[in-house]
Amino acid sequence: MDDRKKELLKEIVENYVKTVKPVGSKSLCKKLKCSSATIRNEMAILENMGYIEKNHISSGRVPSEKGYRYYVENLMEAKDLTGEDMLKLQTIVNNKDLQVNDALVKCLEIISDITNYTSIVLGKNSSDNLLQQINIVALDTNKIVAIVCTDKGVVENKQFILPEGTNVGEIIKSSEIINKMLIGTPINKVSEKLEFEIKPIIAKKVKDYETVYNIFYDAFNDFLVHRTNMHVSGRINLLKEPEYVESKDIRRIADKLEDESFKEMLSEINGNDELQIYIGQDSNFDDNVTVIKRNYKMGGEEGTIAIIGPKRMEYERVVSLLNYMIDKIEDK
């Protein structure tokens, strides 16, 4: 792969990404300062090497999966963000009232709109969080906040309006029992232990034990729901791409986005916390898509972020947007 072939492959990839049309030799003559015959000869070599392939309806070439992978690993250049793109993301990351997970979700929504791809935020599975403490804070005579803290530094809170006559002291007493017996328990096991181990004890010591029990059950269940939610933005964006015009292709991708195993695929990521790019077959999702994803650990939050688009993706732009977002949120 000499310099001219590298430049030619780079032009073919970037032209095809923009136009969705096979790239012919004549269109590259001026740019590469070569004759059409020279370019055709180099194209033939690149085709034999497996980096490009011939489209069945044209004499032009399109990148192969191997070609996209070589481009990403060797030819892709960082792309400066526009002022408009940066401003949209800065508006979110500069909002001090947003928790890290909420900021990630909103930023990924913006990136989905900007790129017209599908974006995903998948929170870390709650089984990885062990209960560290639950606190009850009285806000008013009939209003409290239950605060659930885990060993990972994750904090969730849920507000409750108490039925008239509820004794806040009994709720606080129950929280002390829970803290004594359930510290170190995986969050997804707490509800079960609450039902079979804690409820009988509360029933003996607390008059209105059903109301008290339901408060704690709802608080832990709310934590579970929040931790296991997968936030998908621009779900139909991917289906609007030219690659998916056939109804069977649309159904295939739509079904995969709804498949429960999709969560497992997203959470399985190799390497460190750098962006990972999985093209075609490597994506474990579909042969005709690219998945760019990364694990994150920010402000006690853990999970995975991902962008899903066609193999004909604007790689430089997506990588630049994600890196900018991650840098800003880590500084939050």
N, C-alpha and C positions, 0 to 999 in steps of 0.2 A: 504494500500500500504506500506508494510514493506521494509526494505533496500534491501533484496534479489530480491523482485519483481521490485523495482526501477532499480536496476543494470541490471536485465534481460531485462526490457523494453528498457533501454538505449542501450544495446547491440543489441537488435532486430532492433531498429530504425537506429542506425549507420551502422549496417551490411547491412540492406536493402538499405540504401542510397548509399552505395558504390557499391554493387553488383547487385542491382535490381533483386535479387533472394530471394524467401521465405526462412526464416531462420528456420533450423531444430534444434532439441535438441542436436544432437551429436556434431554439430559444436561449441557448447557453453560449453561443459563439462570442457574442459581444462581451459578456461578463467574464468569460475565461480566456478571451483573446486567443482562441484556437479556431481552426477550420471545423466545419461540420463533420468532415471525414475523420479528423483526429478525435473529436468527441465521441463519435459513433464507435470508434475502435476502443477507446477507453471504457465506454459503456459496456461493450461486449466483454471486456476483461472483468469489470466489476460484476457483471451478471454471472460469469463463470465462477467467480469467487463467492457468489451467493449473497452479495450485498444489495443488489437490485433485481427486479424481475420485470418481465414484459407483461403489460396488460393485454388481455385477450382481444380488446376492442380497439387497440391503438398500437402504433409502433413505438410510442413513448414508454418510458420506464417508471416504475414506482419502487419505493424502498421495500426491501424484505424485512422480516423480523430481525434477521441478523444485521441488516443495514441500520435499522433504528437503534439497535443495541450498540453498534460501533459508534454511531453518531453521539449517543448519550455519553458514552464512556470516553470518547476521544476528541470530538469536534464541537460539542455544544459549548456556547459561550454565555456567560452571565448577561442577563438583559436588565437594563435599568428600568425601574418602574416609572410610570407617568406620575405627575404630580397629583392627578385626579385619583389614581389607584391608591397612592400613599395616604391621601387625605381621608379616603373612605375607611381605610384600616385604622388610621390614627384616631379617628373619632371614637372607635370602639375601645382600643387599648388604652386611651387616655381617660376613659370613664372609670373613675376610682370606685364607683358603686358596684361594678360588675365583678363577680368571682371569676377565677381563672377559667373554669369550665364554661361559664356563660359567655365569656369573652371569646373563647375558642369557637363556640357554636356560631356566634354572630359574625366573626371574621370569616369562617368557612362559608357561611351563607353569602357573604359579599364576594368571596373568591369564586363561588359557584356562579353568581350572576355575571361577574367580570369575564370568566373564561367560557361560560356555557357548558361546564362539565358538572358531574355529580360530586358532591363533597360529603364527607362523613366524619363525625366525631364519635368515637366509641369509648365510653368510660371503662375504667378498670373493673373487672368483675368484683362484686362485693365480697366474695369469699376470701379475697386477699386482704380484707380489712378485719382486724380484731377489735372488739369493743374495748375501749379504754375507759370511758365514763359516760354517764348520762346525767345531765343537770336539769333541774326544774327551776325556772325563773318566773316569779309572779309579777305580772305587768299591771294587774288591777285586781279587784276583788273577785272577778269572774273570768280573768284572762291570764293564761300562762304560756311560756315558751319551753318546749322540750328540746334540749341541745344534745345531740349524739356526737361523741368524739371517738375517733379510731386511732390505732397505733400508727397509722400512716399519716397522721396529721389532718385527716379529712374531718370537716365539721359540717353537720347538717342541722338545721333547726326547723321546727314545725310549731305553729301557733294554734292554740286551742281556746275556744270559748266554753267555759265550764257551765254545766247545768246549775240552776239555782240551788243553793244549799250545799254545794260540793265543798268539802274541807280540803283546802290547799295543803294543810299540814299532813294529811294522810297521803297525798300524792308524793310529797317530799320524802316521807317515811318509806314509801314503796320504792322510790328511786334509790334510797340507801341500801335496801335489801337487794335490788337488782345489781347495783355496783359491787356489792360484797360477793354475790354468787356468780355473776356472769362476766366479770372482767377477763379478757383473754379469749372469749368465745368468738368464733367467726360470725360476722354480722348476719350471714344467711342462715345461721343455726339459732340465732337468738329467739326468733318468734316461737320455734318449737319448744325451746327450754322455758320460755316465758309461759307457755300454755301448760306444760306438764310438771314443771318444777317450781316456778315462782307463783303461779296463780293460786295453788292450794295454800301456800304460806300467807299470801296477801289476804285470802278469804278469811283466815283465822284472826288477822290483826287489824284489818281495815273494814269499817262498816259498809261503805259503798264501794265494795271491791270491784264490781263489774265495770263501773264508770272509770275507776282508776286503771284497771287492766286494759281497757279499750284505748286509753290515752297512750299507754306505752306500746301497745300493739301497733297502733296507727303510726307512731313516731318511727318505729323500726321498719315497718313496711314501707313508709314513705322514703326512707333511706335506701332500701333495696330497689325500689322502682327507679329512683334517680340514678343510682349507681349502674344499673344494667340497661338503661336506655341507650339506644343508638340513634343519634340525630343525623338524619339524612336530608341534605338540601339539594334542590335541583334534580330530583329523582328522574324527571322526564327529560332533562337536558340531554343526557346521553342518548336517549331514544330519538332525539331530533337530528342527530348526526347523519350525514349521507350514507354512512356505512350500514345504517339500520333502516332500510326502506321496505324490506320484505316483512310481512306480518309475522312470519315464523321467527325471524331474528329479533323483532321487538318483543315477542312473547318470551323468548329464551332469556333475554337480558332482564326483562321485568320480573320473571319468576326467580332468577338468581338473586336479585336485589331483595326479594322477600324471603328467601330461604334462610332458615335459622343457622345453617352451617356457614353462612356468609360472615356472621359475627366471629366465628372461630377462625376463619381464614384471615380476617383482618387483624385479629389479635396475635396471630402467629407471625412474628417478624424476626428476622435474623440480624445479627450484627449489633452495632451500638445505636446511639440516638441520632445518627445522621439520616437524612432522607434516603429511602431505598426506592429504586425504580424497577418495577416488574412489568415486562413487556410480553404481550401475547401469552404463550403457553406458560411462561414463568409466573404469570399473575395468579394462577390457580383459580381464576374466576371465569375468564372466557378468552378464547384464542385471538379475538379481535379487539381487545382492549388493553390499555396500559393502566396500572395502578401505581400511584406514587404515595407512599405512606411513611409514617414515622411514629415511634413511641414518644411519649412526652412524660416528664415528671416536673410539674411546676406548681409551686404553692401548695404542696400536699396532694395535688391531683395527679392521677396517673391514667393513661389510656393510649389510644391510637387515633391519629388523624390521617385522612386519606383523600386523594382526589382520583376519581375514575373517569377516564375519557377514552377516545379511540386511540389506536396505535399512532394514528396521524394527529398526535397531540402537539400543542405548542409547549414543548418541554422547557425551554428556557424561561418562558413567562411563568409557568406554573411553579417551577423551582424557585424563581426569584420571589414570587408572591408568598410562598410558604415560608421561605427563609426569613423574609422581612417580618412576617407575622410572628413567627416563633421568637425572633430576636427581641421584638418589641414587648411581647407578652412576658418573656423571661425577665425583662427589666421592670415589669409592672410592680 
